Amino acid sequence: MNKLEVLKHERDSLDIIHDLPMFAKTGWESISDDDIQRLKWYGLFLRNPTPGFFMVRVRIPGGRATSVQLRTLAEIAKTFGNGQLDLTTRQQFQVRHLQIQHVPEVFARMDEVGLTSLQTGLDNVRNIMTCPVAGLSPTEVFDATGLVQALNQEIVGNREYTNLPRKFNVVITGCPDNCLHAETQDLALVPATKEIGGEIKNGFNVLVGGKLGSGGYRIATPLDVFVLPREAVDVSGAVIKAFRDYGFRDSRTTARLSFLLEEWGEARFRVEVERQLGRTLMTAGEDARKKSENSHGGVFRQQQAGMNYAGLHIPVGRIQAEDLLGLTELAERFGTSDLRIGANQSLIIPNIHDKVLGDFLENPLLQQFGYNPSPVRKGLVSCVGSDYCNLAVIETKSQAMKTAAVLEVKVGSEIKPITMHWSGCPAGCGNHLVADVGLLGKKIKRRGKVIDAVDVFVGGRSGPDAKLATKLLEDVPCDELADVLAGVLPYHAREKMHREKKRTRPSPANVRASTAVVSRSSLVEEPVASRL
């Protein structure tokens, strides 16, 4: 067993909560290395670039929160942290620069408003994702919010799920717009239909074994299973338990579900899932997803009459506490005090009535967090970078902003919206391998000096026609990147490449071998704001 497996064998990591009051008194330097790891089961991370300071990762199932909850996080960041918060690509918030003596109070304040950080790190089922406009979008096949909440309730605090071989990412969505990168997930339930007893039923097809990070992008492959909504939680639990019981535990780099599937194959894994359930499963239905992608940025009509939602761009996912407080006030003033977090590091304010939409769009805060950003910024996403992450080799967020600012001047009017994702290391937290343009940070030596640089990938995407990104350029210095991309982006012909002859869904073997350079098509839904 690897070191972390030994650690988990010695003591259940959920029990570390009983030691937290002692750690708060004795200080961070008194915490053993093993207990530093165990604290990650409570979403508490000691950040090496900032010795003595912790980050807390907050679990927000489906990205759905209230203004009270987000106001609480903003106040925690102001009172105990550095006043900054980060939105993640898993629809969560991270609060930074916390000292261990304040953590019990931080946890107490979160608990008062129904928030927890439990099981957001290490070998757990991480934050469960769904479409951020579930229940709002007129085109959705199914609102999966209740299923996400039910699976979250089944898993959080349940020791049956707290000793997995590695982290486990889950998406359950009824959205046809591919807003969540389902093919990067260990388990994805995506919208599908199937004829059962002469009647067309809505439900989900099951995909398994997707991942980014170590070994690159492994596209999740079909388990050849269709589940009705009432079966979704039980089937998800069976998949997770099969991974728990048979996933590899010798090496951390080969412990994800994808590696088990590579050895077993999907057919054998399905048999084990059925054994866990005690019954057979239906074969897959008809995929109900579109070929295009819509991350729900902009102002759109809801299915509720007279109502709209606004997807606001949060530049590279970093926001100051005061600004977050301002957005919660907008949600209360113009909406129903609800907010949603998008997987593209956006914030969505729903339930804005037609009568107040004009006033909402004129609010000065929307100059900073726009609903219609430039083509370069619209799909701009970044991981945390070396400011706070010890794995990252370059600082990504400031580099992303500087590069975007130059590109807006150079080519802003010549291109259609693209996705541009930055990852500071091969762990791929910025999802760079599923973007039109993906940037992977690295260090290179140039004229005797070590400088920040990136490898440039193009054509990655998830969805029913998922593609592996292709590395186009290597070792591009960050201070030259904008000029290099300015020569590439105008010729990044998204529509032309997407009009290639239709391909049938490739087999798992062909998916892994594919290196086609194809990028995602443009958004096809016209925002409300463009018609005002």
NUVEX-143221 format. One record per residue (C-alpha): residue in three letters; x negated, y, z negated. Coordinates in steps of 0.001 Angstrom, whole numbers, plus 500000, padded with zeros to 6 digits. Example, Ala and Ser with C-alpha at 12.3 -4.5 7.8 and 13.67 -1.06 7.14 Angstrom:
REM NUVEX-143221
ala487700495500492200ser486330498940492860
REM end
This chain:
REM NUVEX-143221
met500000500000500000asn498884503540500621lys498328505946497727leu501843507404497793glu503400503944497758val501417503163494615leu502610506432493088lys506241505584493816his505803502080492418glu504484503422489125arg507386505783488425asp510616506829490115ser509960510363491286leu513425511580490278asp512315511220486662ile509828514071487062ile512614516539486263his512282515614482585asp508702516950482596leu509541520294484174pro510067522173480856met506637520985479721phe505001522077482989ala506649525481482610lys504909525892479250thr501500524381480054gly501046525944483503trp500453524654487015glu496860523593486382ser498061521061483798ile500092519146486413ser498366516009487696asp497928515408491411asp500447512565491255asp503043514754489589ile502434517509492136gln503552514935494703arg506544513854492614leu507760517437492323lys508372517344496078trp511347515065495374tyr512866518224493884gly511849520364496841leu509035522018494896phe505760522411496787leu502449523760495497arg501050525701498434asn497280525373498820pro496861528714500629thr498412530414497562pro496963528622494501gly499265528608491497phe502369529448493505phe505149527107494582met507687527089497374val511201525746496832arg513072524271499801val516835524547499371arg519179521848500611ile522044523334502650pro523992520490504326gly525029521398507835gly523624524885507326arg526880526052505702ala526590528539502859thr528553531278501136ser527543534877500662val527288534199496913gln524817531365497507leu522604533329499865arg522780536407497656thr521534534230494805leu518585533043496900ala517769536624497855glu517841537687494196ile515607534740493254ala513135535789495952lys513135539373494653thr512941538494490966phe510589535526490931gly509012535348494400asn507443537677496914gly510717538955498338gln510499536827501482leu512599533897502638asp512151531596505605leu514839529846507618thr513746526394508757thr514566524353511849arg516570522030509545gln519137524710508634gln517614525454505206phe516044528317503303gln512620528305501695val511779530694498852arg508098531404498239his505537532505495695leu507250531058492612gln505346530389489393ile506011527166487531gln507155528959484361his510051530461486331val511182527269488080pro513613526079485344glu515411529437485558val515365529304489373phe516915525833489349ala519535526958486814arg520564529920488972met520822527718492047asp522895525166490169glu525363527867489094val526275528521492735gly526238524913493914leu522763524813495459thr520052522210494984ser516585521478496306leu516806517781495472gln515221515353497941thr514063517965500445gly510494516682500472leu508470513497500962asp510113510108501430asn513761511089501368val516672511755503677arg516084515411504402asn518740518085504904ile521526516581507032met522299518729510045thr525371519478512097cys526450522092514610pro526364525501512891val529679526480514493ala531460523215513679gly535150523898513204leu534837527154515155ser533814526229518689pro536679525733521158thr534641523131523061glu533667520809520213val534651517155520424phe534814516698516674asp534126518727513531ala531594516605511652thr531256518886508625gly533203516591506295leu531056513621507292val527851515552506621gln529136516497503178ala530193512906502447leu526833511438503494asn525007514132501522gln527060513231498432glu526233509545498955ile522483510158499189val521535513030496882gly520590511756493447asn521142508131494519arg518054506042493814glu518999503621496579tyr517735506276498999thr514802507865497159asn512043505387498046leu511933505314501819pro508711504509503690arg508609508056505038lys510876511053505536phe514156510481507378asn515923513106509479val519648512884510239val522039514732512563ile525793514151512725thr527458516384515277gly530560516684517398cys529133519559519419pro528617518924523157asp526106521787523511asn522883520085522293cys522198522736519672leu520307520460517240his517585518544519132ala519262515232518295glu516628513240520183thr513975514284517643gln515863512708514722asp515395509357513002leu519181508979513175ala521552511003515321leu525291510554515673val526247512432518839pro529726512995520308ala531137510234522475thr534453508734523557lys535545505121523921glu538684503349525056ile539969501203522193gly543234499330522530gly544162501333525602glu543626504675523864ile540665507075524222lys539081507665520822asn536627510377519802gly533616509328517784phe529851509049517983asn527153507161519810val524178506274517610leu520610507210518505val517624506061516441gly513884506505516151gly513294510042517334lys510435512057515902leu507902514794516470gly504636515047514563ser502163512179514394gly501956510448517762gly503961513149519523tyr507585513331520659arg509298509943520612ile512732510386522145ala515456508768520037thr516884505788521868pro520421504351521940leu521296501672519400asp524198500737521705val526683501502518952phe529896503541518911val531330504511515534leu534614506118514671pro534452509068512265arg535713506937509377glu532757504553509904ala530044507199510200val528921507369506568asp528778503586506095val526867503042509336ser524438505860508522gly523803504326505105ala523152500926506663val520626502386509120ile518796504156506298lys518743501022504129ala517404498908506993phe514559501399507321arg514061501357503547asp513747497581503461tyr511657496970506593gly509840500185507462phe506043500062507377arg504380501168504154asp500689500518504788ser499813503745506631arg501536507110506329thr500837507882509999thr502797504841511214ala505609504766508645arg508413506545510509leu511364504546511827ser510068504953515380phe507153502632514663leu509445499904513331leu511565500201516469glu508495499968518679glu507711496592517079trp511241495244516639gly513161496792519506glu516619498325519216ala518473494997519572arg516819493404516553phe517252496559514495arg520943496643515353val521299493067514032glu519786494174510725val522149497158510522glu525094494846511082arg523761492551508357gln523611495501505963leu527224496351506859gly528503492779506825arg530260493150510181thr529629493629513875leu529674497019515553met531275498261518755thr529045498879521758ala528316502455522803gly530943504736524293glu530742507463526902asp528357510303526000ala530413513503525641arg527517515947525667lys526783518487528368lys523497518663530241ser523025522291529175glu522010523717525796asn523646526469523764ser522178527423520413his525206529654519677gly523346532944519677gly525567535861520590val529203536739519970phe531749534073520934arg535457533397520624gln536462530884517997gln539187528293518358gln541106530301515740ala543205532971517436gly541781536477517225met538565535353515562asn534915535497516661tyr531546534346515386ala528262536219515751gly524981534353516042leu522264536754514901his518615536408515836ile516279536321512804pro512821536990514288val510715533815513796gly512992532861510897arg511451535199508293ile513665537641506440gln513207540025503533ala515465539587500526glu516971543063500943asp517880542315504546leu519479539010503575leu521535540864500988gly522628543219503749leu523770540337505946thr525752538787503096glu527519542125502683leu528413542082506389ala529842538569505997glu532020539777503138arg533080543025504796phe533817541750508293gly534225537988507827thr535310535567505124ser532062535502503090asp530792532443504962leu527460532160506758arg525939529418508884ile522278528626509589gly521283527558513098ala518508525099513910asn516887527887515944gln516358529960512759ser519446532088513327leu522209533227510986ile525814533010512106ile528616535085510625pro532014533515511450asn535627534643511257ile535206538213512480his538619539467513583asp539067541223516909lys540223544344515054val536882544829513294leu534521543289515859gly533600546639517392asp532704548138514007phe530690545020513151leu528638545231516342glu527810548893515649asn526369548180512202pro522746549410512025leu521540546077510621leu522307544482513994gln519594546638515542gln517142544522513570phe518981541193513770gly520491541356517200tyr523160539203518772asn521702539770522252pro517899539790522007ser515559539909524987pro515023536778527125val511648536281525453arg512925536616521879lys516238534798522298gly514698531348521867leu511653532314519803val511014529864516955ser508007529430514683cys506868527193511868val505529528734508655gly501893528854509784ser498702529039507775asp499925531869505548tyr501662529288503389cys501117525830504898asn497855524005504293leu498376521841507402ala498649524746509839val495402525808511472ile496598529208512717glu499024531868511517thr502016531403513802lys504731533898512904ser502730537081513444gln501116535605516566ala504558534739517932met505862538245517327lys502823539940518871thr502902537718521933ala506638538239522420ala506266542017522149val503673542088524938leu505678539704527121glu508783541865526772val506853544709528391lys505140542596531038val507898540232532214gly510970540955530103ser513140541962533058glu511872539229535379ile512951536101533531lys516082534485532158pro516268533428528494ile513803530715527576thr512939528823524416met509431529405523112his508453527427520021trp505265527709517952ser503801524945515783gly500706525575513697cys499612521932513677pro500485518548515276ala503167517951512610gly505340519935515008cys507609521711512511gly508243524394515127asn509642521748517512his507218522871520216leu507621519660522224val511323520252522932ala510991523832524177asp510731525385527623val507367526657526421gly505744525027523403leu502632526378521719leu500464524220519446gly497937526052517294lys494289525067517059lys490820526496516444ile488262526763519234lys484723528060519491arg484262530947521906arg480948532778522310gly479700531375519025lys482817532401517036val485723530265515802ile488990531816516943asp492732531064517001ala494010529373520135val496886527254521445asp497632524430523820val500559525280526090phe503300522733526787val506189523142529213gly509397521401530141gly510315519695526883arg513940519255525946ser516371517091524041gly519944516254524965pro521373513520527192asp518599514132529736ala515754514463527231lys512241515026528546leu508765514857527106ala506904518148527335thr503825518252529533lys500616519905528419leu499952522605530990leu497015524495529467glu494450523883526728asp492416526130524452val494080529428525351pro492847532117522907cys495759533764521116asp494525537229522016glu494733536273525720leu497949534251525517ala500402537002526492asp498472537734529690val498327534022530524leu502045533479529922ala502909536610531892gly501471534809534901val503462531641534206leu506924532599532913pro508288534307536063tyr507653531031537912his509164528784535262ala512025527843537602arg514530526354535216glu517532526089537560lys515567524710540488met514046521942538414his517374521130536808arg519000520673540227glu516771517683540981lys518635514520541881lys520570513007538982arg518707510419536980thr520241507569535067arg519325507460531401pro515849505876531259ser515080502770529298pro513207503211525992ala509972502137527696asn510428504634530510val511378507394528070arg508077506960526275ala506135506958529520ser507875509920531124thr505924513138531617ala508243514958533994val508085518746533829val511737519720533537ser513151522526531436arg516604523107530065ser519269524918531997ser520552528355531119leu523398528945528743val526700528611530555glu529115530212528114glu529753533936528473pro529485535753525131val532366537950524017ala530032540911523524ser529107540957527192arg532744541698528042leu533313544486525522
REM end
